[in-house]
Amino acid sequence: MAKLSPQTYIRQVRQEMQKISWPTRKETAVSTIMVIIMVIVMALFFFVADQLIGLAVRGILGFGG
């Protein structure tokens, strides 16, 4: 691996940073809302699945409830 001077390294980092395509404020907001919605949906799914599995186990083992 070739050794770089600190100045060369910083220049290359700046060049790479200019290549980055940053999301707009609207894209960030939409993505954030979609993540929150998916987290809620998955939380509800796992809650229902847990309740159904618990009900089945209680039924199989004969625990009242």
C-alpha positions, -999 to 999 in steps of 0.1 A, spaced: 0 0 0 14 34 -10 20 59 17 1 92 13 9 125 27 -18 141 50 -25 167 23 -30 141 -4 -53 121 19 -75 151 27 -77 161 -10 -88 126 -19 -114 125 8 -128 159 -3 -130 145 -39 -148 114 -28 -172 135 -6 -182 155 -37 -193 123 -55 -219 115 -28 -255 120 -38 -271 133 -6 -309 128 -2 -332 158 -2 -351 169 29 -383 154 14 -366 121 6 -353 118 41 -387 126 56 -405 101 34 -379 74 43 -382 81 80 -420 79 79 -418 46 60 -394 32 86 -417 42 114 -447 27 97 -429 -6 91 -416 -8 127 -452 -4 139 -465 -30 115 -438 -55 125 -444 -48 162 -481 -55 157 -473 -87 137 -450 -101 164 -474 -91 192 -502 -110 175 -480 -140 166 -467 -141 203 -503 -141 216 -514 -168 192 -484 -190 200 -490 -184 238 -526 -194 234 -517 -226 215 -491 -236 241 -516 -230 269 -542 -251 250 -517 -279 244 -504 -279 280 -539 -276 295 -533 -243 314 -565 -224 321 -568 -188 313 
